[in-house]
Amino acid sequence: MTIDNANTNGAGRKRRGWVRRGPCETAAAVLIVAGIAMMMQPFSMLLYGYSFVTILTGTLGFVVVSHFPK
């Protein structure tokens, strides 16, 4: 068995199922949009205060996820 065959077995695929690029990119984009919505709402200073952290987390997550395999 070569290294290539070890990486394509079913057990490895199940373990890395949640680390797919598509769903993680979607989650990161949702975080970015949520942060922008938090920044533009006029009701709560608490939400406004956490908006930058939310946008930053989504952006860093998107950068990391963009390096995941398809």
DARAKA-V962621 format. One line per field, one symbol per residue. psi: psi as a letter, one per 30 degrees, with the letter a starting at -180 (. if undefined). A space follows every 10 residues. Layout:
psi->???
This chain:
psi->kleeeefgle eeeeegefgl eeeeeeeeee eeeeeeeeef kgekfeeeef eeeeeeeeee eeeefffll.
